């Protein structure tokens, strides 16, 4: 699992490098770009992902005392909250397209779409992992002595949270 997380972090290090290089070459575009983004959508995504991450913390906490059904419910809550991310992102992208903000609308928006949609793919993989561990937890496959699969899914999920916190700052907050 650590190798997979390391690979994701290397990938996003490259993507963040692209962001900073593009910003260095086009500072005006990156200063003006956030003005047209829906900060409310970014905040909503942030809150959904953080709340979902909290649910995963609780899932690990309860599995450590052999409460596999409670763990499954916490993972299910994490999934439901996590599904809010693609829902908000879908709304946000449709809003941008209607407003003429597409990838070819400029370097800022091209970079924005590339990074956020790449992150969305990783969230999708994380959601698939959460669904898998929720089912295993509901079947009693995890217990206080054996929950490494649940823990691995939680680590990956927290990685997507951390990456989003950086993306949120770069696109919605910093100028």
Kinemage of the C-alpha trace (Angstrom):
@kinemage 1
@onewidth
@group {chain A} dominant
@subgroup {mainchain}
@vectorlist {calphas} color= white
{ca unk a 1} P 0.000 0.000 0.000
{ca unk a 2} L 2.794 2.404 0.849
{ca unk a 3} L 4.276 1.955 -2.622
{ca unk a 4} L 0.919 2.845 -4.190
{ca unk a 5} L 0.537 5.925 -2.009
{ca unk a 6} L 4.115 6.927 -2.797
{ca unk a 7} L 3.367 6.633 -6.539
{ca unk a 8} L 0.269 8.821 -6.157
{ca unk a 9} L 2.313 11.406 -4.264
{ca unk a 10} L 5.011 11.368 -6.958
{ca unk a 11} L 2.328 11.806 -9.625
{ca unk a 12} L 0.802 14.787 -7.847
{ca unk a 13} L 4.239 16.262 -7.157
{ca unk a 14} L 4.714 16.361 -10.926
{ca unk a 15} L 1.237 17.861 -11.404
{ca unk a 16} L 1.860 20.497 -8.727
{ca unk a 17} L 5.186 21.280 -10.423
{ca unk a 18} L 3.288 21.869 -13.669
{ca unk a 19} L 0.979 24.220 -11.761
{ca unk a 20} L 3.876 26.248 -10.351
{ca unk a 21} L 5.717 26.395 -13.678
{ca unk a 22} L 2.552 27.525 -15.479
{ca unk a 23} L 1.875 30.080 -12.749
{ca unk a 24} L 5.431 31.428 -13.016
{ca unk a 25} L 5.022 31.901 -16.785
{ca unk a 26} L 1.438 33.234 -16.653
{ca unk a 27} L 1.034 35.054 -13.317
{ca unk a 28} L -1.831 37.256 -14.512
{ca unk a 29} L -3.917 34.250 -15.577
{ca unk a 30} L -3.371 32.575 -12.205
{ca unk a 31} L -4.133 35.784 -10.327
{ca unk a 32} L -7.432 36.333 -12.183
{ca unk a 33} L -8.490 32.698 -12.664
{ca unk a 34} L -9.810 31.974 -9.157
{ca unk a 35} L -12.245 34.891 -9.435
{ca unk a 36} L -14.424 32.833 -11.782
{ca unk a 37} L -14.304 29.615 -9.758
{ca unk a 38} L -17.108 28.620 -7.405
{ca unk a 39} L -15.392 28.882 -4.051
{ca unk a 40} L -18.544 27.508 -2.416
{ca unk a 41} L -18.138 24.292 -4.418
{ca unk a 42} L -14.507 24.021 -3.340
{ca unk a 43} L -15.470 24.539 0.302
{ca unk a 44} L -18.281 21.963 -0.001
{ca unk a 45} L -15.875 19.404 -1.468
{ca unk a 46} L -13.372 20.131 1.292
{ca unk a 47} L -15.971 19.623 4.016
{ca unk a 48} L -17.305 16.439 2.399
{ca unk a 49} L -13.845 14.905 2.093
{ca unk a 50} L -12.801 15.878 5.618
{ca unk a 51} L -16.044 14.516 7.087
{ca unk a 52} L -15.586 11.338 5.070
{ca unk a 53} L -12.026 11.030 6.362
{ca unk a 54} L -13.329 11.431 9.918
{ca unk a 55} L -15.702 8.516 9.293
{ca unk a 56} L -12.743 6.373 8.274
{ca unk a 57} L -10.943 7.302 11.498
{ca unk a 58} L -14.030 6.163 13.413
{ca unk a 59} L -14.169 2.921 11.383
{ca unk a 60} L -10.602 2.094 12.426
{ca unk a 61} L -11.395 3.051 16.015
{ca unk a 62} L -14.387 0.692 16.284
{ca unk a 63} L -12.775 -2.227 14.447
{ca unk a 64} L -9.974 -2.158 17.024
{ca unk a 65} L -12.600 -3.239 19.580
{ca unk a 66} L -14.115 -5.894 17.265
{ca unk a 67} L -17.194 -3.925 16.235
{ca unk a 68} L -17.158 -4.941 12.561
{ca unk a 69} L -20.772 -3.912 11.875
{ca unk a 70} L -20.143 -0.457 13.334
{ca unk a 71} L -16.984 -0.257 11.227
{ca unk a 72} L -19.011 -1.141 8.130
{ca unk a 73} L -21.505 1.627 8.979
{ca unk a 74} L -18.721 4.175 9.435
{ca unk a 75} L -17.219 3.153 6.095
{ca unk a 76} L -20.681 3.403 4.526
{ca unk a 77} L -20.979 6.937 5.925
{ca unk a 78} L -17.548 7.711 4.447
{ca unk a 79} L -18.753 6.413 1.074
{ca unk a 80} L -21.953 8.480 1.148
{ca unk a 81} L -20.015 11.632 2.043
{ca unk a 82} L -17.319 10.755 -0.485
{ca unk a 83} L -19.941 10.426 -3.224
{ca unk a 84} L -20.807 14.048 -2.557
{ca unk a 85} L -17.466 15.006 -4.087
{ca unk a 86} L -18.196 13.794 -7.644
{ca unk a 87} L -21.744 15.160 -7.320
{ca unk a 88} L -20.498 18.644 -6.433
{ca unk a 89} L -17.707 18.428 -9.026
{ca unk a 90} L -20.244 17.441 -11.714
{ca unk a 91} L -22.429 20.440 -10.800
{ca unk a 92} L -19.392 22.705 -10.725
{ca unk a 93} L -18.081 21.588 -14.112
{ca unk a 94} L -21.510 21.946 -15.714
{ca unk a 95} L -21.704 25.473 -14.308
{ca unk a 96} L -18.275 26.306 -15.742
{ca unk a 97} L -19.079 24.874 -19.155
{ca unk a 98} L -22.301 26.907 -19.286
{ca unk a 99} L -20.219 29.969 -18.357
{ca unk a 100} L -17.670 29.230 -21.105
{ca unk a 101} L -14.962 28.111 -18.700
{ca unk a 102} L -13.515 25.098 -20.460
{ca unk a 103} L -10.004 23.685 -20.531
{ca unk a 104} L -9.059 25.708 -23.580
{ca unk a 105} L -10.252 28.955 -21.932
{ca unk a 106} L -6.691 29.590 -20.789
{ca unk a 107} L -3.699 28.126 -19.016
{ca unk a 108} L -5.238 28.522 -15.559
{ca unk a 109} L -8.409 26.631 -16.475
{ca unk a 110} L -6.544 23.948 -18.402
{ca unk a 111} L -4.353 23.353 -15.365
{ca unk a 112} L -7.387 23.485 -13.079
{ca unk a 113} L -9.268 20.844 -15.060
{ca unk a 114} L -6.247 18.595 -15.425
{ca unk a 115} L -5.440 18.595 -11.721
{ca unk a 116} L -8.980 18.429 -10.350
{ca unk a 117} L -10.197 15.772 -12.780
{ca unk a 118} L -7.075 13.709 -12.123
{ca unk a 119} L -7.867 13.982 -8.420
{ca unk a 120} L -11.463 12.969 -9.138
{ca unk a 121} L -10.186 9.755 -10.751
{ca unk a 122} L -8.194 8.977 -7.602
{ca unk a 123} L -11.239 9.672 -5.446
{ca unk a 124} L -13.169 7.223 -7.648
{ca unk a 125} L -10.542 4.552 -7.019
{ca unk a 126} L -10.685 5.352 -3.321
{ca unk a 127} L -14.468 4.997 -3.307
{ca unk a 128} L -14.160 1.589 -4.965
{ca unk a 129} L -11.717 0.580 -2.239
{ca unk a 130} L -14.080 1.843 0.453
{ca unk a 131} L -16.974 -0.125 -1.036
{ca unk a 132} L -14.807 -3.248 -1.013
{ca unk a 133} L -13.761 -2.842 2.630
{ca unk a 134} L -17.310 -1.925 3.702
{ca unk a 135} L -18.551 -5.225 2.279
{ca unk a 136} L -15.712 -7.162 3.908
{ca unk a 137} L -16.343 -5.432 7.210
{ca unk a 138} L -20.071 -6.184 7.050
{ca unk a 139} L -19.194 -9.855 6.455
{ca unk a 140} L -17.027 -9.857 9.575
{ca unk a 141} L -13.739 -10.227 7.692
{ca unk a 142} L -12.020 -7.625 9.893
{ca unk a 143} L -11.457 -7.761 13.629
{ca unk a 144} L -9.199 -6.253 16.276
{ca unk a 145} L -6.330 -8.474 15.181
{ca unk a 146} L -6.842 -8.223 11.435
{ca unk a 147} L -7.862 -4.947 9.876
{ca unk a 148} L -4.936 -4.112 7.612
{ca unk a 149} L -7.180 -3.957 4.525
{ca unk a 150} L -9.459 -1.437 6.206
{ca unk a 151} L -6.449 0.529 7.379
{ca unk a 152} L -4.917 0.532 3.883
{ca unk a 153} L -8.145 1.875 2.383
{ca unk a 154} L -8.252 4.562 5.080
{ca unk a 155} L -4.646 5.579 4.351
{ca unk a 156} L -5.381 5.918 0.645
{ca unk a 157} L -8.554 7.877 1.405
{ca unk a 158} L -6.648 10.250 3.692
{ca unk a 159} L -4.083 10.724 0.925
{ca unk a 160} L -6.840 11.950 -1.395
{ca unk a 161} L -7.986 14.301 1.392
{ca unk a 162} L -4.521 15.774 1.799
{ca unk a 163} L -4.110 16.192 -1.946
{ca unk a 164} L -7.463 17.980 -2.145
{ca unk a 165} L -6.416 20.380 0.628
{ca unk a 166} L -3.421 21.387 -1.505
{ca unk a 167} L -5.521 21.629 -4.685
{ca unk a 168} L -8.134 23.720 -2.876
{ca unk a 169} L -5.490 26.179 -1.714
{ca unk a 170} L -3.805 26.420 -5.110
{ca unk a 171} L -6.949 27.054 -7.146
{ca unk a 172} L -9.579 28.531 -4.861
{ca unk a 173} L -7.606 30.481 -2.257
{ca unk a 174} L -4.154 31.593 -3.428
{ca unk a 175} L -3.719 34.313 -6.012
